[in-house]
Amino acid sequence: MSQIQKEECMQAMPKVLGFDPEGLKSLHFFINGLDYPVVAAEYAENDSYAFRCLDASVKAGVMDSESVCEWCMNHRIYFRLLYGVRLRTVLRSPRKTWRFLQMRTRLKQYSSR
């Protein structure tokens, strides 16, 4: 992949994930050690320290997907869960899909507080 293609891909990624590309500093992907991958967007310079702390906590195994999402809500950071509920996913792993739907419901209740 050429450098131009990489730059185009990096410019298109925030749009695909649903983030506003205006003012976006970086995207942080939390995948390893989590049941459901989470991507968070960094818009402010002062958030970089907070993301380093979060990254260390996730790598240490202290946080799960739900606690990462709650952390993002508490710090007013935009995030997305990268787990799609499709028929194929439901048929392959119904328990994991059920736990994801329960987690998403708890997160909606958490955000409404």
KELO-739445 format. One record per atom (N, C-alpha, C): residue in one letter; atom name; x, y, z. Coordinates in nm, 3 decimals. Example, Ala and Ser with C-alpha at 12.3 -4.5 7.8 and 13.67 -1.06 7.14 Angstrom:
% residues 2
  r   a     east    north       up
  A   N    1.319   -0.569    0.780
  A  CA    1.230   -0.450    0.780
  A   C    1.320   -0.330    0.780
  S   N    1.285   -0.225    0.708
  S  CA    1.367   -0.106    0.714
  S   C    1.290    0.003    0.787
END
This chain:
% residues 113
  r   a     east    north       up
  M   N    0.085   -0.117    0.000
  M  CA    0.000    0.000    0.000
  M   C    0.090    0.123    0.000
  S   N    0.065    0.214   -0.092
  S  CA    0.148    0.333   -0.102
  S   C    0.113    0.433    0.009
  Q   N    0.201    0.531    0.026
  Q  CA    0.181    0.632    0.130
  Q   C    0.053    0.711    0.105
  I   N    0.020    0.739   -0.019
  I  CA   -0.101    0.815   -0.053
  I   C   -0.225    0.733   -0.016
  Q   N   -0.223    0.603   -0.045
  Q  CA   -0.336    0.517   -0.011
  Q   C   -0.354    0.508    0.140
  K   N   -0.244    0.503    0.216
  K  CA   -0.253    0.499    0.361
  K   C   -0.314    0.627    0.415
  E   N   -0.274    0.742    0.360
  E  CA   -0.329    0.870    0.404
  E   C   -0.478    0.880    0.373
  E   N   -0.517    0.835    0.256
  E  CA   -0.659    0.836    0.219
  E   C   -0.740    0.746    0.312
  C   N   -0.684    0.631    0.345
  C  CA   -0.751    0.537    0.435
  C   C   -0.765    0.598    0.574
  M   N   -0.661    0.664    0.623
  M  CA   -0.666    0.726    0.755
  M   C   -0.764    0.843    0.759
  Q   N   -0.782    0.914    0.647
  Q  CA   -0.878    1.023    0.641
  Q   C   -1.021    0.970    0.635
  A   N   -1.041    0.856    0.571
  A  CA   -1.176    0.801    0.557
  A   C   -1.221    0.725    0.681
  M   N   -1.127    0.675    0.762
  M  CA   -1.162    0.591    0.877
  M   C   -1.255    0.661    0.976
  P   N   -1.229    0.786    1.017
  P  CA   -1.322    0.849    1.113
  P   C   -1.463    0.859    1.059
  K   N   -1.478    0.885    0.930
  K  CA   -1.611    0.894    0.871
  K   C   -1.682    0.759    0.874
  V   N   -1.608    0.652    0.845
  V  CA   -1.666    0.518    0.846
  V   C   -1.711    0.480    0.986
  L   N   -1.632    0.517    1.087
  L  CA   -1.664    0.483    1.225
  L   C   -1.767    0.577    1.287
  G   N   -1.799    0.687    1.218
  G  CA   -1.901    0.778    1.268
  G   C   -1.848    0.894    1.350
  F   N   -1.717    0.917    1.350
  F  CA   -1.659    1.029    1.423
  F   C   -1.647    1.150    1.333
  D   N   -1.655    1.268    1.393
  D  CA   -1.636    1.392    1.319
  D   C   -1.487    1.411    1.294
  P   N   -1.444    1.416    1.168
  P  CA   -1.300    1.429    1.141
  P   C   -1.244    1.567    1.175
  E   N   -1.330    1.666    1.193
  E  CA   -1.285    1.802    1.225
  E   C   -1.228    1.807    1.366
  G   N   -1.100    1.837    1.378
  G  CA   -1.035    1.848    1.508
  G   C   -0.991    1.717    1.569
  L   N   -1.006    1.607    1.498
  L  CA   -0.970    1.476    1.550
  L   C   -0.818    1.463    1.556
  K   N   -0.765    1.434    1.675
  K  CA   -0.620    1.417    1.693
  K   C   -0.579    1.273    1.662
  S   N   -0.652    1.176    1.720
  S  CA   -0.620    1.035    1.695
  S   C   -0.735    0.946    1.738
  L   N   -0.729    0.822    1.690
  L  CA   -0.824    0.719    1.730
  L   C   -0.749    0.615    1.812
  H   N   -0.811    0.570    1.919
  H  CA   -0.750    0.469    2.006
  H   C   -0.837    0.343    2.000
  F   N   -0.776    0.233    1.957
  F  CA   -0.846    0.106    1.946
  F   C   -0.809    0.019    2.065
  F   N   -0.910   -0.031    2.134
  F  CA   -0.891   -0.122    2.246
  F   C   -0.952   -0.255    2.207
  I   N   -0.867   -0.350    2.174
  I  CA   -0.914   -0.478    2.121
  I   C   -0.865   -0.594    2.206
  N   N   -0.736   -0.599    2.232
  N  CA   -0.677   -0.713    2.304
  N   C   -0.725   -0.717    2.449
  G   N   -0.770   -0.834    2.489
  G  CA   -0.815   -0.853    2.626
  G   C   -0.958   -0.813    2.653
  L   N   -1.029   -0.764    2.553
  L  CA   -1.168   -0.723    2.570
  L   C   -1.259   -0.818    2.492
  D   N   -1.379   -0.840    2.545
  D  CA   -1.476   -0.922    2.473
  D   C   -1.529   -0.851    2.349
  Y   N   -1.548   -0.719    2.362
  Y  CA   -1.604   -0.639    2.252
  Y   C   -1.511   -0.521    2.227
  P   N   -1.455   -0.510    2.107
  P  CA   -1.362   -0.402    2.078
  P   C   -1.427   -0.264    2.091
  V   N   -1.347   -0.168    2.138
  V  CA   -1.393   -0.031    2.156
  V   C   -1.294    0.061    2.087
  V   N   -1.344    0.162    2.017
  V  CA   -1.259    0.265    1.959
  V   C   -1.303    0.399    2.018
  A   N   -1.206    0.479    2.062
  A  CA   -1.233    0.608    2.123
  A   C   -1.159    0.716    2.045
  A   N   -1.220    0.833    2.034
  A  CA   -1.163    0.943    1.959
  A   C   -1.103    1.047    2.052
  E   N   -0.983    1.092    2.019
  E  CA   -0.916    1.195    2.096
  E   C   -0.924    1.326    2.018
  Y   N   -0.992    1.423    2.077
  Y  CA   -1.006    1.553    2.013
  Y   C   -0.922    1.661    2.081
  A   N   -0.895    1.648    2.208
  A  CA   -0.822    1.751    2.282
  A   C   -0.682    1.703    2.315
  E   N   -0.588    1.795    2.320
  E  CA   -0.449    1.761    2.351
  E   C   -0.434    1.707    2.493
  N   N   -0.514    1.760    2.586
  N  CA   -0.500    1.718    2.726
  N   C   -0.557    1.578    2.752
  D   N   -0.621    1.518    2.654
  D  CA   -0.674    1.382    2.671
  D   C   -0.568    1.274    2.651
  S   N   -0.451    1.310    2.600
  S  CA   -0.350    1.209    2.570
  S   C   -0.302    1.139    2.697
  Y   N   -0.288    1.212    2.807
  Y  CA   -0.247    1.149    2.933
  Y   C   -0.355    1.052    2.982
  A   N   -0.479    1.094    2.972
  A  CA   -0.590    1.008    3.015
  A   C   -0.593    0.880    2.932
  F   N   -0.568    0.890    2.803
  F  CA   -0.567    0.771    2.718
  F   C   -0.450    0.679    2.752
  R   N   -0.337    0.735    2.791
  R  CA   -0.224    0.650    2.831
  R   C   -0.260    0.570    2.956
  C   N   -0.328    0.635    3.050
  C  CA   -0.371    0.565    3.172
  C   C   -0.472    0.456    3.139
  L   N   -0.567    0.488    3.052
  L  CA   -0.667    0.389    3.010
  L   C   -0.601    0.272    2.940
  D   N   -0.508    0.302    2.851
  D  CA   -0.438    0.196    2.777
  D   C   -0.363    0.104    2.873
  A   N   -0.298    0.161    2.972
  A  CA   -0.225    0.079    3.071
  A   C   -0.321   -0.008    3.151
  S   N   -0.437    0.046    3.186
  S  CA   -0.536   -0.032    3.262
  S   C   -0.592   -0.147    3.180
  V   N   -0.617   -0.122    3.052
  V  CA   -0.670   -0.228    2.965
  V   C   -0.565   -0.337    2.945
  K   N   -0.440   -0.296    2.923
  K  CA   -0.333   -0.395    2.904
  K   C   -0.309   -0.478    3.029
  A   N   -0.329   -0.417    3.146
  A  CA   -0.310   -0.490    3.271
  A   C   -0.427   -0.583    3.302
  G   N   -0.534   -0.572    3.226
  G  CA   -0.650   -0.658    3.246
  G   C   -0.742   -0.610    3.356
  V   N   -0.729   -0.485    3.396
  V  CA   -0.810   -0.429    3.503
  V   C   -0.950   -0.391    3.453
  M   N   -0.960   -0.357    3.326
  M  CA   -1.087   -0.308    3.271
  M   C   -1.140   -0.403    3.164
  D   N   -1.274   -0.410    3.156
  D  CA   -1.339   -0.486    3.049
  D   C   -1.405   -0.385    2.954
  S   N   -1.475   -0.436    2.854
  S  CA   -1.537   -0.349    2.754
  S   C   -1.633   -0.249    2.816
  E   N   -1.714   -0.296    2.907
  E  CA   -1.815   -0.209    2.969
  E   C   -1.749   -0.099    3.052
  S   N   -1.645   -0.132    3.127
  S  CA   -1.579   -0.029    3.208
  S   C   -1.503    0.071    3.122
  V   N   -1.452    0.028    3.006
  V  CA   -1.388    0.122    2.913
  V   C   -1.492    0.222    2.862
  C   N   -1.610    0.172    2.827
  C  CA   -1.717    0.261    2.779
  C   C   -1.761    0.358    2.889
  E   N   -1.775    0.307    3.012
  E  CA   -1.813    0.394    3.124
  E   C   -1.706    0.500    3.149
  W   N   -1.579    0.461    3.137
  W  CA   -1.469    0.556    3.153
  W   C   -1.479    0.666    3.048
  C   N   -1.506    0.628    2.925
  C  CA   -1.520    0.726    2.817
  C   C   -1.637    0.822    2.845
  M   N   -1.748    0.768    2.894
  M  CA   -1.862    0.854    2.926
  M   C   -1.828    0.950    3.040
  N   N   -1.758    0.902    3.141
  N  CA   -1.721    0.987    3.254
  N   C   -1.625    1.099    3.213
  H   N   -1.540    1.072    3.114
  H  CA   -1.443    1.171    3.068
  H   C   -1.492    1.248    2.945
  R   N   -1.618    1.227    2.909
  R  CA   -1.679    1.294    2.794
  R   C   -1.598    1.274    2.665
  I   N   -1.567    1.148    2.641
  I  CA   -1.492    1.109    2.522
  I   C   -1.582    1.025    2.433
  Y   N   -1.582    1.058    2.305
  Y  CA   -1.664    0.984    2.208
  Y   C   -1.603    0.847    2.184
  F   N   -1.691    0.745    2.179
  F  CA   -1.644    0.608    2.158
  F   C   -1.748    0.532    2.076
  R   N   -1.705    0.419    2.022
  R  CA   -1.793    0.327    1.950
  R   C   -1.755    0.185    1.987
  L   N   -1.855    0.101    1.999
  L  CA   -1.833   -0.043    2.015
  L   C   -1.824   -0.104    1.876
  L   N   -1.724   -0.186    1.853
  L  CA   -1.703   -0.244    1.720
  L   C   -1.752   -0.389    1.715
  Y   N   -1.873   -0.409    1.759
  Y  CA   -1.932   -0.542    1.756
  Y   C   -2.068   -0.530    1.690
  G   N   -2.084   -0.594    1.578
  G  CA   -2.210   -0.584    1.506
  G   C   -2.301   -0.701    1.536
  V   N   -2.426   -0.671    1.556
  V  CA   -2.526   -0.776    1.581
  V   C   -2.592   -0.808    1.447
  R   N   -2.548   -0.919    1.391
  R  CA   -2.604   -0.966    1.264
  R   C   -2.655   -1.108    1.286
  L   N   -2.737   -1.153    1.197
  L  CA   -2.793   -1.288    1.209
  L   C   -2.681   -1.391    1.218
  R   N   -2.579   -1.375    1.139
  R  CA   -2.467   -1.468    1.138
  R   C   -2.398   -1.472    1.276
  T   N   -2.380   -1.354    1.336
  T  CA   -2.318   -1.346    1.469
  T   C   -2.407   -1.411    1.574
  V   N   -2.535   -1.387    1.564
  V  CA   -2.630   -1.444    1.661
  V   C   -2.629   -1.596    1.653
  L   N   -2.625   -1.649    1.533
  L  CA   -2.626   -1.795    1.516
  L   C   -2.495   -1.859    1.561
  R   N   -2.384   -1.792    1.540
  R  CA   -2.254   -1.848    1.578
  R   C   -2.228   -1.840    1.728
  S   N   -2.261   -1.727    1.787
  S  CA   -2.234   -1.712    1.931
  S   C   -2.349   -1.637    1.997
  P   N   -2.458   -1.710    2.024
  P  CA   -2.575   -1.644    2.083
  P   C   -2.551   -1.588    2.223
  R   N   -2.471   -1.658    2.304
  R  CA   -2.445   -1.607    2.440
  R   C   -2.368   -1.476    2.437
  K   N   -2.265   -1.472    2.353
  K  CA   -2.185   -1.350    2.342
  K   C   -2.270   -1.235    2.292
  T   N   -2.357   -1.260    2.198
  T  CA   -2.446   -1.156    2.146
  T   C   -2.544   -1.112    2.254
  W   N   -2.597   -1.205    2.331
  W  CA   -2.690   -1.171    2.439
  W   C   -2.621   -1.085    2.544
  R   N   -2.497   -1.123    2.581
  R  CA   -2.421   -1.043    2.679
  R   C   -2.393   -0.903    2.625
  F   N   -2.366   -0.892    2.494
  F  CA   -2.342   -0.762    2.432
  F   C   -2.467   -0.675    2.440
  L   N   -2.583   -0.733    2.410
  L  CA   -2.707   -0.656    2.415
  L   C   -2.738   -0.612    2.558
  Q   N   -2.711   -0.698    2.655
  Q  CA   -2.730   -0.661    2.796
  Q   C   -2.636   -0.547    2.834
  M   N   -2.510   -0.556    2.792
  M  CA   -2.413   -0.452    2.822
  M   C   -2.454   -0.319    2.760
  R   N   -2.500   -0.324    2.637
  R  CA   -2.543   -0.201    2.569
  R   C   -2.661   -0.137    2.641
  T   N   -2.753   -0.219    2.692
  T  CA   -2.866   -0.167    2.768
  T   C   -2.818   -0.103    2.898
  R   N   -2.725   -0.168    2.968
  R  CA   -2.670   -0.111    3.092
  R   C   -2.599    0.021    3.064
  L   N   -2.528    0.030    2.951
  L  CA   -2.457    0.154    2.917
  L   C   -2.554    0.267    2.888
  K   N   -2.667    0.236    2.824
  K  CA   -2.768    0.338    2.799
  K   C   -2.826    0.389    2.930
  Q   N   -2.849    0.298    3.024
  Q  CA   -2.900    0.337    3.155
  Q   C   -2.795    0.419    3.229
  Y   N   -2.668    0.381    3.217
  Y  CA   -2.558    0.451    3.283
  Y   C   -2.547    0.594    3.229
  S   N   -2.562    0.609    3.097
  S  CA   -2.546    0.742    3.037
  S   C   -2.662    0.834    3.069
  S   N   -2.777    0.779    3.104
  S  CA   -2.894    0.864    3.134
  S   C   -2.893    0.916    3.277
  R   N   -2.800    0.872    3.358
  R  CA   -2.791    0.919    3.497
  R   C   -2.746    1.062    3.505
END
